[in-house]
Amino acid sequence: MLKSVAMIAAAALAAITVAAPAKAWDVAPANYVAAAVSAPVVTFDWPQWRLQNECGPEAHEATEGRTILACTWQAAGLCFIAVWNGLRDAEAAELLRLHERPHCVGWDWDHPGGTPWHADNQVAAR
């Protein structure tokens, strides 16, 4: 499991389409990643139909009509993260959760200041 702030920063990745490789993800700016470490979070693993139905029009707009793999919302002082339970491996799900955490502390859905993921990124090289 990725635990350090540096690893979270490297792994804070954007929602992707099912067919897209990790290289299509974005990394959140460091200030959002650092703030997200202490944000109170509740996570869910949902089937695709529930993500499509419950994540709302914002998720559909953010993914430009592609398959939704994760979404984030806030209520009652908590941040809720839902991730698709059909991902092929646990690491992909963890990376999506790490990407979603900065959204808990204000990183907008259109990923301002995001940095593209590259094959030579530390996480990709593990």
BELMORA-V541813 format. One record per residue. N is the residue number from 0. SS is DSSP state (2 for helix, 1 for strand, 0 for the rest). PHI is phi in degrees with one decimal (999 if undefined). Layout:
BEGIN
N|SS|PHI / N|SS|PHI
END
This chain:
BEGIN
0|0|999 / 1|0|-84.5 / 2|0|-124.3 / 3|0|-73.6 / 4|2|-59.1 / 5|2|-62.9 / 6|2|-70.1 / 7|2|-63.9 / 8|2|-61.0 / 9|2|-69.9 / 10|2|-104.4 / 11|0|-71.8 / 12|0|-115.6 / 13|0|-81.0 / 14|0|-62.4 / 15|0|-129.2 / 16|0|-80.7 / 17|0|-58.4 / 18|0|-82.3 / 19|0|-79.5 / 20|0|-76.5 / 21|2|-57.5 / 22|2|-62.3 / 23|2|-84.4 / 24|0|-80.2 / 25|1|-109.8 / 26|1|-102.8 / 27|0|-69.9 / 28|0|-60.2 / 29|2|-56.9 / 30|2|-65.0 / 31|2|-71.7 / 32|2|-63.4 / 33|2|-61.8 / 34|2|-68.0 / 35|2|-69.7 / 36|0|-57.0 / 37|0|-101.7 / 38|0|-70.3 / 39|0|-71.3 / 40|1|-128.7 / 41|1|-118.7 / 42|1|-113.8 / 43|1|-131.3 / 44|1|-112.6 / 45|1|-117.8 / 46|0|-70.8 / 47|2|-56.4 / 48|2|-59.7 / 49|2|-72.2 / 50|2|-58.4 / 51|2|-61.4 / 52|2|-79.0 / 53|2|-102.1 / 54|0|-78.2 / 55|2|84.8 / 56|2|-63.8 / 57|2|-62.2 / 58|2|-66.1 / 59|2|-65.8 / 60|2|-68.7 / 61|2|-63.6 / 62|0|-93.7 / 63|0|51.7 / 64|0|83.6 / 65|0|-79.0 / 66|0|-61.2 / 67|0|-85.6 / 68|0|-103.5 / 69|1|-163.8 / 70|1|-153.4 / 71|1|-135.2 / 72|1|-151.1 / 73|1|-120.1 / 74|1|-162.5 / 75|0|52.1 / 76|0|74.9 / 77|1|-118.0 / 78|1|-109.5 / 79|1|-111.8 / 80|1|-124.6 / 81|1|-114.2 / 82|1|-125.1 / 83|1|-60.3 / 84|0|-85.6 / 85|0|-100.8 / 86|0|-67.8 / 87|0|-72.4 / 88|0|-142.5 / 89|2|-66.4 / 90|2|-64.6 / 91|2|-61.2 / 92|2|-63.6 / 93|2|-65.3 / 94|2|-64.2 / 95|2|-65.0 / 96|2|-60.5 / 97|2|-65.6 / 98|2|-66.9 / 99|2|-70.0 / 100|2|-54.1 / 101|2|-61.5 / 102|2|-66.6 / 103|2|-66.2 / 104|2|-117.1 / 105|0|109.0 / 106|0|-66.7 / 107|0|-72.4 / 108|0|-61.4 / 109|0|-90.1 / 110|0|57.4 / 111|0|-62.1 / 112|0|77.3 / 113|0|-65.1 / 114|1|-114.9 / 115|1|-61.0 / 116|0|-73.4 / 117|0|-127.6 / 118|0|-59.7 / 119|0|-89.1 / 120|0|-59.6 / 121|2|-55.8 / 122|2|-67.2 / 123|2|-64.6 / 124|2|-82.2 / 125|0|-64.3
END
